[in-house]
Amino acid sequence: MKKAICILLLFLNYSIKAQENNYLKLTLNHIALSVKDVDQTADFYKNVLGFQEITNKTKVEGIRWFSLGDGRELHLVSTVKETFVLNKAIHIAFTTSNFDAVISRLNQLKITYTSWTGELNKITIRADGIKQIYIPDPNGYWIEINSVGQE
């Protein structure tokens, strides 16, 4: 009986903590990137990664929006002129159910990709078997493409 009560108390404590941590119901809406040339960068996200451009509801010149699916968006902003420093730990990650097609497309476009350690045209394979590559966008932001979505 004591064991059952202890398990019940642990479960209730976990449930309460889970509710406390999730009560704000925050979900990702968009990612905004500061870019030097909004048109060049938009071309990359449209023609290399295949994202659909959507209406920039701010109506401010120098800003372009793209759909990432499921109501999530990417905003490219060229109106801020401060410099920024990037490294591979600062990246956006996308998953695909067809990793090999992505590699073929990048090869077709002659776009080099790297492993996490920087080896050109090499794929990182994580300990859990997930494949990853990294490509920079025209502004130096790193984009991870992984096979998490692959069946």
Chimera marker file (.cmm) of the C-alpha trace (Angstrom):
<marker_set name="trace">
<marker id="1" x="0.000" y="0.000" z="0.000" r="1" g="1" b="0" radius="0.5"/>
<marker id="2" x="2.840" y="2.397" z="0.881" r="1" g="1" b="0" radius="0.5"/>
<marker id="3" x="4.452" y="1.637" z="-2.481" r="1" g="1" b="0" radius="0.5"/>
<marker id="4" x="1.211" y="2.422" z="-4.351" r="1" g="1" b="0" radius="0.5"/>
<marker id="5" x="0.798" y="5.706" z="-2.472" r="1" g="1" b="0" radius="0.5"/>
<marker id="6" x="4.419" y="6.697" z="-3.221" r="1" g="1" b="0" radius="0.5"/>
<marker id="7" x="3.924" y="5.925" z="-6.936" r="1" g="1" b="0" radius="0.5"/>
<marker id="8" x="0.656" y="7.899" z="-6.969" r="1" g="1" b="0" radius="0.5"/>
<marker id="9" x="2.314" y="10.870" z="-5.254" r="1" g="1" b="0" radius="0.5"/>
<marker id="10" x="5.217" y="10.780" z="-7.728" r="1" g="1" b="0" radius="0.5"/>
<marker id="11" x="2.770" y="10.662" z="-10.653" r="1" g="1" b="0" radius="0.5"/>
<marker id="12" x="0.718" y="13.547" z="-9.267" r="1" g="1" b="0" radius="0.5"/>
<marker id="13" x="3.864" y="15.588" z="-8.637" r="1" g="1" b="0" radius="0.5"/>
<marker id="14" x="5.043" y="14.932" z="-12.220" r="1" g="1" b="0" radius="0.5"/>
<marker id="15" x="1.603" y="15.831" z="-13.641" r="1" g="1" b="0" radius="0.5"/>
<marker id="16" x="1.495" y="19.084" z="-11.696" r="1" g="1" b="0" radius="0.5"/>
<marker id="17" x="5.046" y="19.987" z="-12.804" r="1" g="1" b="0" radius="0.5"/>
<marker id="18" x="4.196" y="19.175" z="-16.441" r="1" g="1" b="0" radius="0.5"/>
<marker id="19" x="1.138" y="21.433" z="-16.259" r="1" g="1" b="0" radius="0.5"/>
<marker id="20" x="3.137" y="24.214" z="-14.606" r="1" g="1" b="0" radius="0.5"/>
<marker id="21" x="5.781" y="24.058" z="-17.331" r="1" g="1" b="0" radius="0.5"/>
<marker id="22" x="3.259" y="24.012" z="-20.189" r="1" g="1" b="0" radius="0.5"/>
<marker id="23" x="0.558" y="26.357" z="-18.953" r="1" g="1" b="0" radius="0.5"/>
<marker id="24" x="1.633" y="29.228" z="-21.240" r="1" g="1" b="0" radius="0.5"/>
<marker id="25" x="1.053" y="27.085" z="-24.353" r="1" g="1" b="0" radius="0.5"/>
<marker id="26" x="3.890" y="28.718" z="-26.273" r="1" g="1" b="0" radius="0.5"/>
<marker id="27" x="4.593" y="27.397" z="-29.771" r="1" g="1" b="0" radius="0.5"/>
<marker id="28" x="6.949" y="28.566" z="-32.491" r="1" g="1" b="0" radius="0.5"/>
<marker id="29" x="5.433" y="31.253" z="-34.728" r="1" g="1" b="0" radius="0.5"/>
<marker id="30" x="8.368" y="32.487" z="-36.806" r="1" g="1" b="0" radius="0.5"/>
<marker id="31" x="12.112" y="32.842" z="-37.080" r="1" g="1" b="0" radius="0.5"/>
<marker id="32" x="13.540" y="36.192" z="-38.186" r="1" g="1" b="0" radius="0.5"/>
<marker id="33" x="16.991" y="36.519" z="-39.705" r="1" g="1" b="0" radius="0.5"/>
<marker id="34" x="18.923" y="39.727" z="-40.191" r="1" g="1" b="0" radius="0.5"/>
<marker id="35" x="20.214" y="39.646" z="-43.781" r="1" g="1" b="0" radius="0.5"/>
<marker id="36" x="22.417" y="41.880" z="-45.927" r="1" g="1" b="0" radius="0.5"/>
<marker id="37" x="20.666" y="41.398" z="-49.281" r="1" g="1" b="0" radius="0.5"/>
<marker id="38" x="17.016" y="40.405" z="-48.858" r="1" g="1" b="0" radius="0.5"/>
<marker id="39" x="16.511" y="39.542" z="-52.548" r="1" g="1" b="0" radius="0.5"/>
<marker id="40" x="19.583" y="37.297" z="-52.797" r="1" g="1" b="0" radius="0.5"/>
<marker id="41" x="18.652" y="35.571" z="-49.543" r="1" g="1" b="0" radius="0.5"/>
<marker id="42" x="15.002" y="35.182" z="-50.597" r="1" g="1" b="0" radius="0.5"/>
<marker id="43" x="16.181" y="33.581" z="-53.842" r="1" g="1" b="0" radius="0.5"/>
<marker id="44" x="18.189" y="31.044" z="-51.826" r="1" g="1" b="0" radius="0.5"/>
<marker id="45" x="15.287" y="30.074" z="-49.552" r="1" g="1" b="0" radius="0.5"/>
<marker id="46" x="12.878" y="29.932" z="-52.498" r="1" g="1" b="0" radius="0.5"/>
<marker id="47" x="14.986" y="28.236" z="-55.181" r="1" g="1" b="0" radius="0.5"/>
<marker id="48" x="17.427" y="26.115" z="-53.189" r="1" g="1" b="0" radius="0.5"/>
<marker id="49" x="15.283" y="25.037" z="-50.235" r="1" g="1" b="0" radius="0.5"/>
<marker id="50" x="11.924" y="25.328" z="-52.004" r="1" g="1" b="0" radius="0.5"/>
<marker id="51" x="10.067" y="27.456" z="-49.455" r="1" g="1" b="0" radius="0.5"/>
<marker id="52" x="6.967" y="29.324" z="-50.595" r="1" g="1" b="0" radius="0.5"/>
<marker id="53" x="7.025" y="33.097" z="-50.263" r="1" g="1" b="0" radius="0.5"/>
<marker id="54" x="4.011" y="34.556" z="-48.464" r="1" g="1" b="0" radius="0.5"/>
<marker id="55" x="2.680" y="38.068" z="-47.958" r="1" g="1" b="0" radius="0.5"/>
<marker id="56" x="4.831" y="40.339" z="-45.824" r="1" g="1" b="0" radius="0.5"/>
<marker id="57" x="2.088" y="41.681" z="-43.592" r="1" g="1" b="0" radius="0.5"/>
<marker id="58" x="4.301" y="44.472" z="-42.248" r="1" g="1" b="0" radius="0.5"/>
<marker id="59" x="4.352" y="46.035" z="-45.732" r="1" g="1" b="0" radius="0.5"/>
<marker id="60" x="7.851" y="47.326" z="-44.879" r="1" g="1" b="0" radius="0.5"/>
<marker id="61" x="10.332" y="47.261" z="-47.771" r="1" g="1" b="0" radius="0.5"/>
<marker id="62" x="13.412" y="45.124" z="-47.177" r="1" g="1" b="0" radius="0.5"/>
<marker id="63" x="11.441" y="42.372" z="-45.418" r="1" g="1" b="0" radius="0.5"/>
<marker id="64" x="10.245" y="39.137" z="-47.042" r="1" g="1" b="0" radius="0.5"/>
<marker id="65" x="8.317" y="36.262" z="-45.486" r="1" g="1" b="0" radius="0.5"/>
<marker id="66" x="8.289" y="32.521" z="-46.250" r="1" g="1" b="0" radius="0.5"/>
<marker id="67" x="6.077" y="29.698" z="-45.052" r="1" g="1" b="0" radius="0.5"/>
<marker id="68" x="7.788" y="26.896" z="-43.145" r="1" g="1" b="0" radius="0.5"/>
<marker id="69" x="4.542" y="24.899" z="-42.983" r="1" g="1" b="0" radius="0.5"/>
<marker id="70" x="2.155" y="24.295" z="-40.110" r="1" g="1" b="0" radius="0.5"/>
<marker id="71" x="1.615" y="28.048" z="-39.661" r="1" g="1" b="0" radius="0.5"/>
<marker id="72" x="5.297" y="28.725" z="-39.006" r="1" g="1" b="0" radius="0.5"/>
<marker id="73" x="7.211" y="31.369" z="-40.928" r="1" g="1" b="0" radius="0.5"/>
<marker id="74" x="10.680" y="32.612" z="-41.802" r="1" g="1" b="0" radius="0.5"/>
<marker id="75" x="11.111" y="36.411" z="-41.935" r="1" g="1" b="0" radius="0.5"/>
<marker id="76" x="14.113" y="37.859" z="-43.768" r="1" g="1" b="0" radius="0.5"/>
<marker id="77" x="14.893" y="41.364" z="-42.531" r="1" g="1" b="0" radius="0.5"/>
<marker id="78" x="17.405" y="43.647" z="-44.277" r="1" g="1" b="0" radius="0.5"/>
<marker id="79" x="16.391" y="46.843" z="-42.498" r="1" g="1" b="0" radius="0.5"/>
<marker id="80" x="18.751" y="46.405" z="-39.513" r="1" g="1" b="0" radius="0.5"/>
<marker id="81" x="22.343" y="47.333" z="-40.355" r="1" g="1" b="0" radius="0.5"/>
<marker id="82" x="24.295" y="46.228" z="-37.244" r="1" g="1" b="0" radius="0.5"/>
<marker id="83" x="26.908" y="43.531" z="-37.796" r="1" g="1" b="0" radius="0.5"/>
<marker id="84" x="26.546" y="40.093" z="-36.279" r="1" g="1" b="0" radius="0.5"/>
<marker id="85" x="28.862" y="37.134" z="-35.708" r="1" g="1" b="0" radius="0.5"/>
<marker id="86" x="27.771" y="33.594" z="-36.485" r="1" g="1" b="0" radius="0.5"/>
<marker id="87" x="29.045" y="30.092" z="-35.846" r="1" g="1" b="0" radius="0.5"/>
<marker id="88" x="27.613" y="26.658" z="-36.613" r="1" g="1" b="0" radius="0.5"/>
<marker id="89" x="26.043" y="26.344" z="-33.154" r="1" g="1" b="0" radius="0.5"/>
<marker id="90" x="23.667" y="29.117" z="-34.280" r="1" g="1" b="0" radius="0.5"/>
<marker id="91" x="21.613" y="27.330" z="-36.901" r="1" g="1" b="0" radius="0.5"/>
<marker id="92" x="18.147" y="26.527" z="-38.167" r="1" g="1" b="0" radius="0.5"/>
<marker id="93" x="17.330" y="22.843" z="-38.553" r="1" g="1" b="0" radius="0.5"/>
<marker id="94" x="14.930" y="21.345" z="-41.070" r="1" g="1" b="0" radius="0.5"/>
<marker id="95" x="14.038" y="17.694" z="-41.332" r="1" g="1" b="0" radius="0.5"/>
<marker id="96" x="13.104" y="15.736" z="-44.428" r="1" g="1" b="0" radius="0.5"/>
<marker id="97" x="11.522" y="12.407" z="-45.217" r="1" g="1" b="0" radius="0.5"/>
<marker id="98" x="13.751" y="12.183" z="-48.310" r="1" g="1" b="0" radius="0.5"/>
<marker id="99" x="17.316" y="12.942" z="-47.246" r="1" g="1" b="0" radius="0.5"/>
<marker id="100" x="18.850" y="11.414" z="-50.392" r="1" g="1" b="0" radius="0.5"/>
<marker id="101" x="16.785" y="13.733" z="-52.621" r="1" g="1" b="0" radius="0.5"/>
<marker id="102" x="18.103" y="16.753" z="-50.703" r="1" g="1" b="0" radius="0.5"/>
<marker id="103" x="21.698" y="15.577" z="-51.217" r="1" g="1" b="0" radius="0.5"/>
<marker id="104" x="20.987" y="15.024" z="-54.933" r="1" g="1" b="0" radius="0.5"/>
<marker id="105" x="19.451" y="18.492" z="-55.250" r="1" g="1" b="0" radius="0.5"/>
<marker id="106" x="22.416" y="20.170" z="-53.552" r="1" g="1" b="0" radius="0.5"/>
<marker id="107" x="24.833" y="18.231" z="-55.781" r="1" g="1" b="0" radius="0.5"/>
<marker id="108" x="22.795" y="19.203" z="-58.863" r="1" g="1" b="0" radius="0.5"/>
<marker id="109" x="22.999" y="22.883" z="-57.861" r="1" g="1" b="0" radius="0.5"/>
<marker id="110" x="26.715" y="22.482" z="-57.019" r="1" g="1" b="0" radius="0.5"/>
<marker id="111" x="26.091" y="23.610" z="-53.444" r="1" g="1" b="0" radius="0.5"/>
<marker id="112" x="28.630" y="22.195" z="-51.023" r="1" g="1" b="0" radius="0.5"/>
<marker id="113" x="27.545" y="20.972" z="-47.628" r="1" g="1" b="0" radius="0.5"/>
<marker id="114" x="29.563" y="20.015" z="-44.602" r="1" g="1" b="0" radius="0.5"/>
<marker id="115" x="29.489" y="17.643" z="-41.680" r="1" g="1" b="0" radius="0.5"/>
<marker id="116" x="29.246" y="19.087" z="-38.166" r="1" g="1" b="0" radius="0.5"/>
<marker id="117" x="33.069" y="19.071" z="-38.018" r="1" g="1" b="0" radius="0.5"/>
<marker id="118" x="33.346" y="20.965" z="-41.320" r="1" g="1" b="0" radius="0.5"/>
<marker id="119" x="34.315" y="18.186" z="-43.737" r="1" g="1" b="0" radius="0.5"/>
<marker id="120" x="33.161" y="19.172" z="-47.231" r="1" g="1" b="0" radius="0.5"/>
<marker id="121" x="30.382" y="17.073" z="-48.779" r="1" g="1" b="0" radius="0.5"/>
<marker id="122" x="30.367" y="14.671" z="-45.827" r="1" g="1" b="0" radius="0.5"/>
<marker id="123" x="27.325" y="13.569" z="-43.855" r="1" g="1" b="0" radius="0.5"/>
<marker id="124" x="27.349" y="13.461" z="-40.057" r="1" g="1" b="0" radius="0.5"/>
<marker id="125" x="25.653" y="10.380" z="-38.635" r="1" g="1" b="0" radius="0.5"/>
<marker id="126" x="24.609" y="10.922" z="-35.031" r="1" g="1" b="0" radius="0.5"/>
<marker id="127" x="24.818" y="8.161" z="-32.431" r="1" g="1" b="0" radius="0.5"/>
<marker id="128" x="21.070" y="7.540" z="-32.934" r="1" g="1" b="0" radius="0.5"/>
<marker id="129" x="21.549" y="7.000" z="-36.694" r="1" g="1" b="0" radius="0.5"/>
<marker id="130" x="20.140" y="10.370" z="-37.812" r="1" g="1" b="0" radius="0.5"/>
<marker id="131" x="21.952" y="11.894" z="-40.813" r="1" g="1" b="0" radius="0.5"/>
<marker id="132" x="22.825" y="15.608" z="-40.781" r="1" g="1" b="0" radius="0.5"/>
<marker id="133" x="24.408" y="18.077" z="-43.149" r="1" g="1" b="0" radius="0.5"/>
<marker id="134" x="25.028" y="21.813" z="-42.848" r="1" g="1" b="0" radius="0.5"/>
<marker id="135" x="24.908" y="24.510" z="-45.514" r="1" g="1" b="0" radius="0.5"/>
<marker id="136" x="25.347" y="28.258" z="-45.120" r="1" g="1" b="0" radius="0.5"/>
<marker id="137" x="22.787" y="30.655" z="-46.554" r="1" g="1" b="0" radius="0.5"/>
<marker id="138" x="24.042" y="33.759" z="-48.406" r="1" g="1" b="0" radius="0.5"/>
<marker id="139" x="24.469" y="35.600" z="-45.073" r="1" g="1" b="0" radius="0.5"/>
<marker id="140" x="26.424" y="32.865" z="-43.326" r="1" g="1" b="0" radius="0.5"/>
<marker id="141" x="23.544" y="31.452" z="-41.265" r="1" g="1" b="0" radius="0.5"/>
<marker id="142" x="24.000" y="27.722" z="-40.906" r="1" g="1" b="0" radius="0.5"/>
<marker id="143" x="21.158" y="25.467" z="-41.969" r="1" g="1" b="0" radius="0.5"/>
<marker id="144" x="21.056" y="21.903" z="-40.724" r="1" g="1" b="0" radius="0.5"/>
<marker id="145" x="19.125" y="19.394" z="-42.800" r="1" g="1" b="0" radius="0.5"/>
<marker id="146" x="18.525" y="16.090" z="-41.070" r="1" g="1" b="0" radius="0.5"/>
<marker id="147" x="16.756" y="12.782" z="-41.603" r="1" g="1" b="0" radius="0.5"/>
<marker id="148" x="14.616" y="12.859" z="-38.427" r="1" g="1" b="0" radius="0.5"/>
<marker id="149" x="11.522" y="12.878" z="-40.664" r="1" g="1" b="0" radius="0.5"/>
<marker id="150" x="12.636" y="9.820" z="-42.645" r="1" g="1" b="0" radius="0.5"/>
<marker id="151" x="10.745" y="6.598" z="-42.053" r="1" g="1" b="0" radius="0.5"/>
<link id1="1" id2="2" r="1" g="1" b="0" radius="0.2"/>
<link id1="2" id2="3" r="1" g="1" b="0" radius="0.2"/>
<link id1="3" id2="4" r="1" g="1" b="0" radius="0.2"/>
<link id1="4" id2="5" r="1" g="1" b="0" radius="0.2"/>
<link id1="5" id2="6" r="1" g="1" b="0" radius="0.2"/>
<link id1="6" id2="7" r="1" g="1" b="0" radius="0.2"/>
<link id1="7" id2="8" r="1" g="1" b="0" radius="0.2"/>
<link id1="8" id2="9" r="1" g="1" b="0" radius="0.2"/>
<link id1="9" id2="10" r="1" g="1" b="0" radius="0.2"/>
<link id1="10" id2="11" r="1" g="1" b="0" radius="0.2"/>
<link id1="11" id2="12" r="1" g="1" b="0" radius="0.2"/>
<link id1="12" id2="13" r="1" g="1" b="0" radius="0.2"/>
<link id1="13" id2="14" r="1" g="1" b="0" radius="0.2"/>
<link id1="14" id2="15" r="1" g="1" b="0" radius="0.2"/>
<link id1="15" id2="16" r="1" g="1" b="0" radius="0.2"/>
<link id1="16" id2="17" r="1" g="1" b="0" radius="0.2"/>
<link id1="17" id2="18" r="1" g="1" b="0" radius="0.2"/>
<link id1="18" id2="19" r="1" g="1" b="0" radius="0.2"/>
<link id1="19" id2="20" r="1" g="1" b="0" radius="0.2"/>
<link id1="20" id2="21" r="1" g="1" b="0" radius="0.2"/>
<link id1="21" id2="22" r="1" g="1" b="0" radius="0.2"/>
<link id1="22" id2="23" r="1" g="1" b="0" radius="0.2"/>
<link id1="23" id2="24" r="1" g="1" b="0" radius="0.2"/>
<link id1="24" id2="25" r="1" g="1" b="0" radius="0.2"/>
<link id1="25" id2="26" r="1" g="1" b="0" radius="0.2"/>
<link id1="26" id2="27" r="1" g="1" b="0" radius="0.2"/>
<link id1="27" id2="28" r="1" g="1" b="0" radius="0.2"/>
<link id1="28" id2="29" r="1" g="1" b="0" radius="0.2"/>
<link id1="29" id2="30" r="1" g="1" b="0" radius="0.2"/>
<link id1="30" id2="31" r="1" g="1" b="0" radius="0.2"/>
<link id1="31" id2="32" r="1" g="1" b="0" radius="0.2"/>
<link id1="32" id2="33" r="1" g="1" b="0" radius="0.2"/>
<link id1="33" id2="34" r="1" g="1" b="0" radius="0.2"/>
<link id1="34" id2="35" r="1" g="1" b="0" radius="0.2"/>
<link id1="35" id2="36" r="1" g="1" b="0" radius="0.2"/>
<link id1="36" id2="37" r="1" g="1" b="0" radius="0.2"/>
<link id1="37" id2="38" r="1" g="1" b="0" radius="0.2"/>
<link id1="38" id2="39" r="1" g="1" b="0" radius="0.2"/>
<link id1="39" id2="40" r="1" g="1" b="0" radius="0.2"/>
<link id1="40" id2="41" r="1" g="1" b="0" radius="0.2"/>
<link id1="41" id2="42" r="1" g="1" b="0" radius="0.2"/>
<link id1="42" id2="43" r="1" g="1" b="0" radius="0.2"/>
<link id1="43" id2="44" r="1" g="1" b="0" radius="0.2"/>
<link id1="44" id2="45" r="1" g="1" b="0" radius="0.2"/>
<link id1="45" id2="46" r="1" g="1" b="0" radius="0.2"/>
<link id1="46" id2="47" r="1" g="1" b="0" radius="0.2"/>
<link id1="47" id2="48" r="1" g="1" b="0" radius="0.2"/>
<link id1="48" id2="49" r="1" g="1" b="0" radius="0.2"/>
<link id1="49" id2="50" r="1" g="1" b="0" radius="0.2"/>
<link id1="50" id2="51" r="1" g="1" b="0" radius="0.2"/>
<link id1="51" id2="52" r="1" g="1" b="0" radius="0.2"/>
<link id1="52" id2="53" r="1" g="1" b="0" radius="0.2"/>
<link id1="53" id2="54" r="1" g="1" b="0" radius="0.2"/>
<link id1="54" id2="55" r="1" g="1" b="0" radius="0.2"/>
<link id1="55" id2="56" r="1" g="1" b="0" radius="0.2"/>
<link id1="56" id2="57" r="1" g="1" b="0" radius="0.2"/>
<link id1="57" id2="58" r="1" g="1" b="0" radius="0.2"/>
<link id1="58" id2="59" r="1" g="1" b="0" radius="0.2"/>
<link id1="59" id2="60" r="1" g="1" b="0" radius="0.2"/>
<link id1="60" id2="61" r="1" g="1" b="0" radius="0.2"/>
<link id1="61" id2="62" r="1" g="1" b="0" radius="0.2"/>
<link id1="62" id2="63" r="1" g="1" b="0" radius="0.2"/>
<link id1="63" id2="64" r="1" g="1" b="0" radius="0.2"/>
<link id1="64" id2="65" r="1" g="1" b="0" radius="0.2"/>
<link id1="65" id2="66" r="1" g="1" b="0" radius="0.2"/>
<link id1="66" id2="67" r="1" g="1" b="0" radius="0.2"/>
<link id1="67" id2="68" r="1" g="1" b="0" radius="0.2"/>
<link id1="68" id2="69" r="1" g="1" b="0" radius="0.2"/>
<link id1="69" id2="70" r="1" g="1" b="0" radius="0.2"/>
<link id1="70" id2="71" r="1" g="1" b="0" radius="0.2"/>
<link id1="71" id2="72" r="1" g="1" b="0" radius="0.2"/>
<link id1="72" id2="73" r="1" g="1" b="0" radius="0.2"/>
<link id1="73" id2="74" r="1" g="1" b="0" radius="0.2"/>
<link id1="74" id2="75" r="1" g="1" b="0" radius="0.2"/>
<link id1="75" id2="76" r="1" g="1" b="0" radius="0.2"/>
<link id1="76" id2="77" r="1" g="1" b="0" radius="0.2"/>
<link id1="77" id2="78" r="1" g="1" b="0" radius="0.2"/>
<link id1="78" id2="79" r="1" g="1" b="0" radius="0.2"/>
<link id1="79" id2="80" r="1" g="1" b="0" radius="0.2"/>
<link id1="80" id2="81" r="1" g="1" b="0" radius="0.2"/>
<link id1="81" id2="82" r="1" g="1" b="0" radius="0.2"/>
<link id1="82" id2="83" r="1" g="1" b="0" radius="0.2"/>
<link id1="83" id2="84" r="1" g="1" b="0" radius="0.2"/>
<link id1="84" id2="85" r="1" g="1" b="0" radius="0.2"/>
<link id1="85" id2="86" r="1" g="1" b="0" radius="0.2"/>
<link id1="86" id2="87" r="1" g="1" b="0" radius="0.2"/>
<link id1="87" id2="88" r="1" g="1" b="0" radius="0.2"/>
<link id1="88" id2="89" r="1" g="1" b="0" radius="0.2"/>
<link id1="89" id2="90" r="1" g="1" b="0" radius="0.2"/>
<link id1="90" id2="91" r="1" g="1" b="0" radius="0.2"/>
<link id1="91" id2="92" r="1" g="1" b="0" radius="0.2"/>
<link id1="92" id2="93" r="1" g="1" b="0" radius="0.2"/>
<link id1="93" id2="94" r="1" g="1" b="0" radius="0.2"/>
<link id1="94" id2="95" r="1" g="1" b="0" radius="0.2"/>
<link id1="95" id2="96" r="1" g="1" b="0" radius="0.2"/>
<link id1="96" id2="97" r="1" g="1" b="0" radius="0.2"/>
<link id1="97" id2="98" r="1" g="1" b="0" radius="0.2"/>
<link id1="98" id2="99" r="1" g="1" b="0" radius="0.2"/>
<link id1="99" id2="100" r="1" g="1" b="0" radius="0.2"/>
<link id1="100" id2="101" r="1" g="1" b="0" radius="0.2"/>
<link id1="101" id2="102" r="1" g="1" b="0" radius="0.2"/>
<link id1="102" id2="103" r="1" g="1" b="0" radius="0.2"/>
<link id1="103" id2="104" r="1" g="1" b="0" radius="0.2"/>
<link id1="104" id2="105" r="1" g="1" b="0" radius="0.2"/>
<link id1="105" id2="106" r="1" g="1" b="0" radius="0.2"/>
<link id1="106" id2="107" r="1" g="1" b="0" radius="0.2"/>
<link id1="107" id2="108" r="1" g="1" b="0" radius="0.2"/>
<link id1="108" id2="109" r="1" g="1" b="0" radius="0.2"/>
<link id1="109" id2="110" r="1" g="1" b="0" radius="0.2"/>
<link id1="110" id2="111" r="1" g="1" b="0" radius="0.2"/>
<link id1="111" id2="112" r="1" g="1" b="0" radius="0.2"/>
<link id1="112" id2="113" r="1" g="1" b="0" radius="0.2"/>
<link id1="113" id2="114" r="1" g="1" b="0" radius="0.2"/>
<link id1="114" id2="115" r="1" g="1" b="0" radius="0.2"/>
<link id1="115" id2="116" r="1" g="1" b="0" radius="0.2"/>
<link id1="116" id2="117" r="1" g="1" b="0" radius="0.2"/>
<link id1="117" id2="118" r="1" g="1" b="0" radius="0.2"/>
<link id1="118" id2="119" r="1" g="1" b="0" radius="0.2"/>
<link id1="119" id2="120" r="1" g="1" b="0" radius="0.2"/>
<link id1="120" id2="121" r="1" g="1" b="0" radius="0.2"/>
<link id1="121" id2="122" r="1" g="1" b="0" radius="0.2"/>
<link id1="122" id2="123" r="1" g="1" b="0" radius="0.2"/>
<link id1="123" id2="124" r="1" g="1" b="0" radius="0.2"/>
<link id1="124" id2="125" r="1" g="1" b="0" radius="0.2"/>
<link id1="125" id2="126" r="1" g="1" b="0" radius="0.2"/>
<link id1="126" id2="127" r="1" g="1" b="0" radius="0.2"/>
<link id1="127" id2="128" r="1" g="1" b="0" radius="0.2"/>
<link id1="128" id2="129" r="1" g="1" b="0" radius="0.2"/>
<link id1="129" id2="130" r="1" g="1" b="0" radius="0.2"/>
<link id1="130" id2="131" r="1" g="1" b="0" radius="0.2"/>
<link id1="131" id2="132" r="1" g="1" b="0" radius="0.2"/>
<link id1="132" id2="133" r="1" g="1" b="0" radius="0.2"/>
<link id1="133" id2="134" r="1" g="1" b="0" radius="0.2"/>
<link id1="134" id2="135" r="1" g="1" b="0" radius="0.2"/>
<link id1="135" id2="136" r="1" g="1" b="0" radius="0.2"/>
<link id1="136" id2="137" r="1" g="1" b="0" radius="0.2"/>
<link id1="137" id2="138" r="1" g="1" b="0" radius="0.2"/>
<link id1="138" id2="139" r="1" g="1" b="0" radius="0.2"/>
<link id1="139" id2="140" r="1" g="1" b="0" radius="0.2"/>
<link id1="140" id2="141" r="1" g="1" b="0" radius="0.2"/>
<link id1="141" id2="142" r="1" g="1" b="0" radius="0.2"/>
<link id1="142" id2="143" r="1" g="1" b="0" radius="0.2"/>
<link id1="143" id2="144" r="1" g="1" b="0" radius="0.2"/>
<link id1="144" id2="145" r="1" g="1" b="0" radius="0.2"/>
<link id1="145" id2="146" r="1" g="1" b="0" radius="0.2"/>
<link id1="146" id2="147" r="1" g="1" b="0" radius="0.2"/>
<link id1="147" id2="148" r="1" g="1" b="0" radius="0.2"/>
<link id1="148" id2="149" r="1" g="1" b="0" radius="0.2"/>
<link id1="149" id2="150" r="1" g="1" b="0" radius="0.2"/>
<link id1="150" id2="151" r="1" g="1" b="0" radius="0.2"/>
</marker_set>
